Amino acid sequence: MMEEGPYKYIRDGSGKASRLIRIGTRKSQLARIQTDSVADKLKELHPDVHLEIVAMSTMGDVILDKALSKIGEKSLFTKELENALERNEVDLVVHSLKDLPTSLPAGFTIGAVLKRENPHDAVVLHPSNAGKTLDTLPEKSVIGTSSLRRAAQLKKRFPHLEFKDIRGNLNTRLKKLDEKDDFAAIILAAAGLKRMGWENRISLILEPEDCMYAVGQGALAVEVRARDTDILEMVSVLHDPDTVLRCIAERAFLKELEGGCSVPVAVHTKVKDSQLYLTGAVYSLDGSESLKETMETSIALGDKSLENVDERAQRVGVTAINLPANSLAAAERLGVDLAKLLLSKGAKEILTVARQLNDAR
């Protein structure tokens, strides 16, 4: 191994040097699968680069006896990875975008948001309930989810069901469901199940009218050091334009609301005919109170109303150097405007009460 300035190189048998890029990831099986998929894409696009994967445990992987929303740390699954990035032990880190707070620590940026997998939530029924739906489950059936967002929406929609926290990685949660009779069903992100190759466990996908998804759900993000322009260039080819625009709007919405994972905030986005549509909602913990609105904006390339936008600007933590800056700015503004609309209707009060009640649980 040779070092040249900040770069590391590896020589192969024939004496050819190739640049070494180290990718940080969480140790869980799903995180490894997600990281491998990003590494494979990078390898395809930059065959001359040598990739090495460095796996580590994060606080969110270690504290398994508490509900996520109670730990109260925004960067539960990301802090240790960012520390490694800061110490130059890795060059990029792969995350589930929904684990990344809307404001990143100084010096970091999301250099790529990959094409989104199905962002919806999935119901996985206990084997004894095969063929049922949430509607047809018996009265007082217990549903496992540690997400306040999922519980708030589903309590309102399915008042005959009860909801209890369930923590652990995907493998652990499915095991808890299958091996005990504590839960009639659990709710998981469809994306994780699909990436693990466990699509056959999905009993049904929840449509937006039953349960809207979390900000960034189903998308993978590559976090880099903001000053590493060459690495930014390298990963920027992984950006999926529609996913980036949708997720910037979603993140801007959440940031303006000041929501984190300790409050029930949900979104739904789509891009159609150069229009970006964003539906956003906030809920009380029991789902009895809610506010939900939809707005849209044009993301057509010809829109010159924002001539002097900085191409390298970070928008809610995302740097998208190869995408039209005016479309990115429009997406960000859409999120902010929708949040302001909900705030003007009383969203702050709903979220403040939800936060206080959750803290007191």
Protein Blocks (a to p, Z undefined) as FASTA:
>chain_A
ZZehjbccdddfkopacddddddddfbfklmmmmmmmmmmmmmmmmmbccdddddddfkl
mmmmbcfklnopaklmmmmmmmmmmnopafbdcddfklpcfbdcehiacfbdcddddfbd
cddddfklgoiafklpcehiacddfbfklmmmmmmmmmmbccdddeddfklmmmmmmmmc
kbfbdcddfklmmmnopmmmpmbdcdfkloccdehihiacddddfklmmlmmmmmmmpcf
klmmmmmmmmmmmmmnopafkbccddddddeehiacdddddddfkomaccdddddddfbf
klmklmmacfkbceehiacfkbcfklmmmmmmmmmmmmmmmmmnopmmmmmmmmmmmmmZ
Z
